[in-house]
């Protein structure tokens, strides 16, 4: 079963719940939804600034 949950806040890609598992990441603030690729890029950019 596949259900649309929302869209990536970075690239706009649709994010689905697949068989009960979210196919994306909810940010630490619990307000923003990201696809896996955009979340990884965001984390890499954050760690390179430190």
C-alpha positions as CSV (number, residue, x, y, z in Angstrom):
1,X,0.0,0.0,0.0
2,X,1.3,3.5,-0.9
3,X,-0.1,6.7,0.5
4,X,1.0,10.3,-0.3
5,X,2.2,11.9,2.9
6,X,3.5,15.2,1.5
7,X,6.2,16.8,-0.5
8,X,9.9,17.4,0.1
9,X,10.4,21.0,1.3
10,X,13.7,21.2,-0.6
11,X,13.0,19.8,-4.1
12,X,9.2,19.2,-4.1
13,X,9.4,15.5,-4.7
14,X,6.3,13.6,-3.5
15,X,6.9,11.5,-0.3
16,X,4.9,8.4,0.3
17,X,4.3,6.0,3.2
18,X,5.1,2.6,1.8
19,X,3.6,-0.4,3.7
20,X,3.7,1.6,7.0
21,X,7.2,3.1,6.5
22,X,7.8,6.7,5.7
23,X,9.9,7.1,2.6
24,X,11.5,10.3,3.8
25,X,12.7,12.2,6.9
26,X,11.0,14.5,9.2
27,X,13.4,17.2,10.5
28,X,14.4,17.5,14.1
29,X,12.0,20.4,14.5
30,X,9.2,18.0,13.5
31,X,7.9,20.5,11.1
32,X,9.7,19.9,7.8
33,X,9.6,16.9,5.5
34,X,12.6,15.9,3.3
35,X,13.3,13.2,0.8
36,X,16.4,11.1,1.7
37,X,18.6,12.8,-0.9
38,X,17.8,16.3,0.2
39,X,18.2,15.5,3.9
40,X,21.6,13.9,3.3
41,X,22.7,17.0,1.4
42,X,21.4,19.3,4.1
43,X,23.3,17.3,6.8
44,X,26.5,17.3,4.8
45,X,26.3,21.0,4.4
46,X,25.6,21.5,8.1
47,X,28.6,19.3,9.1
48,X,31.0,21.0,6.7
49,X,30.2,24.4,8.3
50,X,31.2,23.2,11.7
